[in-house]
Amino acid sequence: MLAVAREFKLEATHQFSHTGRRIASWKSPKGRLGLIDYIMFDAGFASAVRTDDTPDLQDLHSGVDHYPVAATLRARIDGARREHRPRICSRAIKTQYGQSVLRRALLTAPTPGWEVDATSHVEAVHAHLHTFVTKHLPPAPVPPRHPALTAATLEEVRRRRLQRQRLRALSNQERKAFLLCVFRAWRNQRPPLSQFLRISACVADNVVELHRLNKRVTACFQSDKAQFLREQTTQARASGPAAFAHMVRAVTRQGRRFKTPHVVPLLHTADGPAVGATQVMQQLGRHFAKPERARPVPEGALRKTAQTVEPLTAVVDAQECPTFADLVRGFKSLQGGRASGRSGLPAEIYQADPFRARALFLPIAMKIAARGMNPLQWCGGNVHSIPKPNKDATTLGGWRSILLLESDAKAYQKASLQAHRTARACADCRPRHLLWLRTKGHSGGVLFLDCKDAYYSVVRDLLVRDPKCQWDPARLQERAQLLFVHRQDQLTFIEEMTAGNWSRALALPLELQRLLAAHLRHTWFADGNPGTTLYETASGSAPGAPVADTIFAFLFSRFLRDLQEEMRVLGLSPHLVQNIPPDSCAEAPTWADDVAILFCAPDAKQASQALSCIGKMAIFGLSSLGLEANLGPGKTEAIISLRGAGSKSAKQDMLCQAVPTVHVCARGYASGSYWAQTIFPLLAKNLERSSAIQVSYQFENHLLA
């Protein structure tokens, strides 16, 4: 024991108490006392621990052969007291009265004037909504413990509980009457047998009644569950086969799912192990702050930046800003049941009356467009850490972050996206394109792209500067090396930036540049809820922020537009998009693995060459944007459809290989290859299931003819 104590720096209780008495915890069969039990504690607590006398537990086990050992630890913990903030009940706001409270809260919200900055404006609206809802919202009704039980069954349960109370009281009276008879007989007096027999008869009657009620409650439970199952089965059958299969699995599942027991969180870092929720939260916050070059700042210093204004240098088109309809659609499209932001306001508050919510936040949108500054509440939030699947959760690499953004900020971002979209892509354009190839007998396919990295985080300082700003040549060369791999791309970027027109270098209009700059100025995040440290990011956005997808969607549209134009020139563009105007492009994706390039070839023999040419253009275009294509298995892939003369030999040449690939080689770039496969293994099932696509395509083909 002493060796273990020395290894882990522990101390043990003494053999004598603080009063001088010897302590014994075990008695041998011969009656000898000994001390074989000790309490171990950290050596740093030695001065605060006192060994006490052997306590008397007054139970049936103490004193037979073992005795307890006791010690007293006196310590004082100093820490900040967390202020409790009332939370909005998610079940209470879903009731009819709760919805009326939410609508009244939106109607009575304040409307600050134009002289108030956007941050103070949003803060006033948030404070009113939270105070009004928590004050007027009643407690949520208690949900039933079992959804299948009816009111009649609950009444039988209450009758059984009352019967148990009666039986308990009569049993106590019977026991006391029996003791009275015993004491009277012991004193040679006449016992009150008649009273005892009367009470015993009442107890027997109540036992019979309780047994009958037990059977009755069991029968009611079984009847209610059977009726509930019949209703659920009927509803599931009406909802479709998927809902019915889910219901069957839910009914046939036995037992309970295993839940991981709650343990003290542990994280191994370069500075040593972090133990406890607070230390782990701080380490993860520092880890998430490194890619964004974030630094800890006090809340007051961050608040001062909200007073700055970015004046307009040119006329901004009001049509490019979020409009009345865009804001309404943004608030209506919010998803309920999501985690709220730092204010604690759920999305259901704005969904109760989207038109009134639009009226509240339309002046804020106008302030953002005129002053070029987002409210601080919309530039960051609390970062929530989520363990990665199949990763070691005791290391920093086993965690990823998501940003809990405010619901009104999400609505504004959606409204901004709708204001800047030029065209909408059809959700099922890929099966439609493959169906068009099969109907016309043409050869072609779909190329799926995937990238290794994005670059929006390193171009933030370009986006938030004035369009006419001049850069130092050395710093501009450094930025070009960070953004681009190949020398030609670096020289092109430096040439456009040196000309002073960096908006053209990044293909951004003025309205879009001000929108992105407002999103990226003074971004911040807190390492948890409520968090211990506030970080201000210097590149990109807050880790896990949804605005990152928005930024990438805007910047990626340049690559799609150039690729579409090159495919039109080479005659590889499919018929479905030939009538699109040259200055428009499809809806920009939020990440590179959302891109599918539709193409067609003159004949089956040239399909392989066309696919290689499109791959070369795609890889070259991605590289010119600072992105690198991921040509690994399961990443960049192609699905081809070969029809007409020479299709059989073309299939044999392309697909009859151990690993069907298409070789891509561009001058000045590393050569590579990506996988290719036929249409049927992956998309045939989807085509058969979407039977309505054939009818819709025939109608569209008739209109295009």
Disulfide bonds with the S-S distance in Angstrom:
none
